[in-house]
Amino acid sequence: MRLSTLVIVITFAVFIFPDLVLGEYRAYELRITNTSTGDTRTVVSTLDNLQYPGYYPLQASEVIQYVDSWMCYGNTSQFRPICPKPAVSLMPQPPTTVQKASATP
């Protein structure tokens, strides 16, 4: 009895306060190239390069490439726009120079 009441209260709260419900999703930057004309367009989508052609058919002469992806956080309901690409990479970058080891014995 108490568990079902708790479930009802939580369900009711989710519908009354939808902004409190958080989520996350991945955004993909895709490059679509027309091989016959050389025209290229960039698309930002929540669909990856394998899913995108299933929802948005490409022409026979078009190829799709994965360019980049990033995480978006928060409520994505009611057709909110995809979050912008972060300005900096969150992945650690390897050092660009190698430091010489000290020659002390």
Secondary structure per residue as TSV (DSSP state, phi and psi in degrees):
chain	resnum	aa	ss	phi	psi
A	1	M	-	360.0	-45.9
A	2	R	H	-69.4	-37.1
A	3	L	H	-64.8	-42.5
A	4	S	H	-66.5	-34.6
A	5	T	H	-65.5	-41.8
A	6	L	H	-63.6	-42.0
A	7	V	H	-62.5	-41.7
A	8	I	H	-64.2	-43.2
A	9	V	H	-64.3	-44.5
A	10	I	H	-65.4	-43.8
A	11	T	H	-60.9	-43.5
A	12	F	H	-62.5	-42.7
A	13	A	H	-64.5	-37.4
A	14	V	H	-64.5	-39.2
A	15	F	H	-76.5	-30.2
A	16	I	H	-78.9	-38.2
A	17	F	-	-121.2	68.2
A	18	P	G	-66.9	-22.2
A	19	D	G	-71.1	-14.1
A	20	L	G	-82.0	-14.7
A	21	V	-	-85.6	122.2
A	22	L	-	-110.5	157.0
A	23	G	-	-154.0	-176.1
A	24	E	E	-149.0	155.8
A	25	Y	E	-153.3	165.4
A	26	R	E	-104.9	135.6
A	27	A	E	-103.7	142.0
A	28	Y	E	-121.0	136.2
A	29	E	E	-100.8	121.4
A	30	L	E	-120.6	144.9
A	31	R	E	-113.3	124.4
A	32	I	E	-111.5	121.7
A	33	T	E	-118.8	132.2
A	34	N	E	-89.5	111.8
A	35	T	T	-70.1	-22.9
A	36	S	T	-82.3	-32.6
A	37	T	T	-106.1	-19.9
A	38	G	-	83.8	-0.5
A	39	D	-	-67.5	140.2
A	40	T	E	-129.1	139.8
A	41	R	E	-133.7	149.8
A	42	T	E	-108.5	135.8
A	43	V	E	-126.6	135.4
A	44	V	E	-107.8	125.9
A	45	S	E	-147.8	163.9
A	46	T	S	-90.1	-0.7
A	47	L	S	-99.5	138.6
A	48	D	-	-81.3	-178.7
A	49	N	T	-67.0	-17.9
A	50	L	T	-87.9	-33.7
A	51	Q	T	-82.8	-34.9
A	52	Y	H	-54.1	-48.3
A	53	P	H	-63.8	-20.7
A	54	G	H	-71.6	-28.8
A	55	Y	H	-98.3	-34.2
A	56	Y	S	-126.6	91.5
A	57	P	-	-57.6	139.8
A	58	L	-	-97.3	157.6
A	59	Q	-	-70.4	159.3
A	60	A	T	-60.2	-28.3
A	61	S	T	-91.0	4.7
A	62	E	E	-100.9	142.5
A	63	V	E	-123.8	151.0
A	64	I	E	-119.2	139.8
A	65	Q	E	-128.9	141.5
A	66	Y	E	-77.9	130.3
A	67	V	E	-108.7	-51.3
A	68	D	E	-160.4	164.9
A	69	S	E	-149.4	158.7
A	70	W	E	-155.0	162.7
A	71	M	E	-92.4	140.7
A	72	C	E	-118.2	139.7
A	73	Y	E	-119.5	149.9
A	74	G	S	113.6	-173.7
A	75	N	-	-74.9	126.6
A	76	T	-	-114.7	16.7
A	77	S	-	-76.2	170.0
A	78	Q	T	56.7	39.0
A	79	F	T	57.0	39.6
A	80	R	-	-66.4	149.3
A	81	P	-	-67.7	156.4
A	82	I	-	-68.0	140.3
A	83	C	-	-64.6	151.1
A	84	P	-	-71.3	157.5
A	85	K	-	-68.6	133.6
A	86	P	-	-61.1	147.5
A	87	A	S	-71.8	-29.3
A	88	V	S	-119.5	152.3
A	89	S	-	-77.7	138.5
A	90	L	S	-87.1	-9.9
A	91	M	S	-81.4	135.9
A	92	P	-	-65.8	137.7
A	93	Q	-	-95.8	142.7
A	94	P	-	-68.0	153.6
A	95	P	-	-64.2	145.7
A	96	T	S	-87.8	-17.0
A	97	T	S	-127.6	151.5
A	98	V	-	-103.1	127.2
A	99	Q	-	-83.2	138.5
A	100	K	-	-74.9	134.9
A	101	A	-	-68.5	145.0
A	102	S	-	-69.8	148.0
A	103	A	-	-94.3	21.4
A	104	T	-	-78.8	133.1
A	105	P	-	-74.4	360.0
